[in-house]
Amino acid sequence: MQLVVNELLQSKHDQNKLERIVWVDYLNKWCYLVNINKPSFPYRLKVNDIIHRLETKELEKVQEDPLFINVKDAELTDAERKKQDEAWGIIQEIYLTPDIFLPKQRWKLIKKASDKFAVSNKTIYNYLIKYWARGMIKSSLLPDYHLIGKGKREYNQKTGRPAVYSSSIKRTNVNEEWKKIFRASLEKYYFIRSKPSLKYAYQQMLKAYFSIKSNEMDYKVLNVDKPIPTFDQFYYWYRKWNKPEYAIYKREGRREFLQNHRAITGSATEDAMGIGVYAIDGTVGDIYLVSSLDRNKVIGRPLIYLTVDIFSRCIVSVYAGIENMSGDSLRLALANAFSNKKDFCKTKLSMEIGEQDWPIHYLPHTLLADRGSELISDELTSLVENLNIKIQNTGPSRPELKGTCERFFQTLQSHLAPFLPGTVQKDHIQRGGQDYRKKAVLNLREYSQILVRCALYYNNGHYLTDYPLTKHMIEAGVPPNPLKIFEWGLKSGSGLLRSLNYDQIRSNVFPKSQATIDSKGISFKGLYYSCQTALKEKWFSTARTNGSWKTEIRYDPQDMSQIYMHKDRKNYEICTLIEHYEIYQSARIEEVMDLKRSKRQQKAEFQETEMNGKIKLAQEIEEIVRQAKEESKIESNNGNLSKNIKDIRQNRKTEQELVREANRAKSQSHIKAKENDSITISSKQVKNIDLFRQKQKEGLNHENH
């Protein structure tokens, strides 16, 4: 079977795919085709493959060419003939085989012709695409003037049903001048944010364009000497020109139209085509939390990041923190998504869950995010490139593209509101309302535990009533449950998930920063760490002698008991807290920073006491010095005391003897005082013994009688 240029091949499985053979190479190995229903540059297929598909009836040859143009030269207008000749001349200039079918060579030919004929590259592209799609003959380059209307009907009388009742207002057909007035009036009086009615716009148009100043009255009246359009005519052309969504777009704004009025067909599940497309989104929780170190301190509302697999609607991770939305908070959310959930719950939240309860610790092939600043930053772009993840950003004001996240946020917060004290109440400022912030009792760890419990329930126990199960799912008996669908997708291979160990998460996802090595240890965020390499190489003593220096580290903001220092391309040195900082074991970075702020506040509050103490100390010292000077003046002659500095050693010995004598005298007086006390005690003891014996005798005499 031989393939011939310009033959049409119809696909059996896709009726919209009608391919034209535009060239077969000289070795009869490759065949170049274009789909005439979607004109484009040619693509190539092997000749043997096409012949096999023809033999198996997957393709069939079509005799009738739907794009063939049968026109005589005499029937062409001058404009059509001129356009055709210009395009034909350019095609003849550049149509060199096989160069025209090789992208790089084709570009050179087009660029050369663009300079020679003074036309744009895009124009030549269009000529080529039209030439290939329409049969590669001269008439295929004709302009499509025949598709344009031949002219417009002219009416001398007003169309439509005649008026039943006569009026002083004249009526006529809508002409081009009126259409311009209609368009201008709609833009000026109707498509505005104040959202007036169409009747209002019509009345304003009559006032502006079809009224004159009255000679008798001081305001405008209709100019009845000329025809005036009816409201029905105005309304007809409004509907003819403007679709309903355009009116909403113009009056409500683009944001409102996209969010609440744009048509939504299909579902995100259909777009995902399998597990491995994760949607991530962040919001502020509707609850106030307290400090983990002091429950009397309210620390504000948490930030919640949610990651969901679009295909299965399974919650991949849920992260809560009190930092603002930033690249670091997003990194933590991604670290949670990629980590083993059993280990995470045990180490970070002190929760015990089974491996089968949340078996999702994989990397996606695509990450769907909105256009938040932390989600389109260069830092995140670098992160996903290193992990070979494709990032896809939704357009502005398009929350429905990650509707699974948005819906879960609404369900979660509305469901938890009755259970959690400190949730935001809309009516608290009304009379008699209580400030809900004062009711806060949960800290960040406890709130995170609640979020995890909600995620576990949703993944394992929620029934997706509107989930579009596929034929293969129904045959496999997969229930519409998020975790069951995810597990089925994992087994069937309908996704491109990859695993990531903890070392890879640490080196790629954890935020990095600078730590300072000084004489006390490795300093980071006010805490001090140490490691084997530092002790072995005596970094701290070196820093005391030569000064401190910086080093790059990575850290887990959810657990500040360790930081990770880069050793080489593969390994990290684990640095642990030194002994007297072990109270911060398993502390979050927010808790460490909160404690630092508390210490600084305490220092600021103590500043007045400290300064008063210093002032008092200075006054006491000055008073002692003043008294010493007064005594020196008394012992001096005429207020000038001659200092003997020649016999300093002898004077020192003499002073030492005086001090010793004074100490001996003091100790002897102390001993005498003790002896007097002991004599007094002894006399008291003797008197007590005599009194005791006397009482004994009196008791014996009483018994004898």
Secondary structure, DSSP 8 states (H G I E B T S, - for coil): ----TT-EEEESS-TT-EEEEEEE-TTS-EEEEEETTS--S-EEEEHHHHHHHHHTTSEEEE---TT-----GGG--HHHHHHHHHHHHHHHHH--TTGGGSHHHHHHHHHHHHHHHT--HHHHHHHHHHHHHTTSSGGGG--SGGGS-------SS--SS--SS--SS------HHHHHHHHHHIIIIISSTT---HHHHHHHHHHHHSEEE-SSSSSEEE-TTS----HHHHHHHHHHH--HHHHHHHHH-HHHIIIIIS---S-HHHHH-SS-EEEEEEEE-SB-EE-SS-TT-EEE--EEEEEEETTTTEEEEEEEESS-SSHHHHHHHHHHHHS-HHHHHHHHH-----GGGS---EE-SEEEE---GGGSSHHHHHHHHHTT-EEEE--TT-GGGGHHHHHHHHHHHHHHTTTSTTB--TTTTSTT---GGGG----HHHHHHHHHHHHHHHHHH---TT----HHHHHHT--S-HHHHHHHHHHHT-S--EE--HHHHHHHTS-EEEEEEETTEEEETTEEEE-HHHHHTTHHHHHHHH--EEEEEEEETTEEEEEEEE-SSS-EEEEEE-GGGGGGTT--HHHHHHHHHHHHHHHHHHHHHHHHHHHHHHHHHHHHHHHHHHHHHHHSBTTB-----TTHHHHHHHHHHHHHHHHHHHHHHHHHHHHHHHHHHHHHHHHHHHHHHHHHHHHHHHHH-
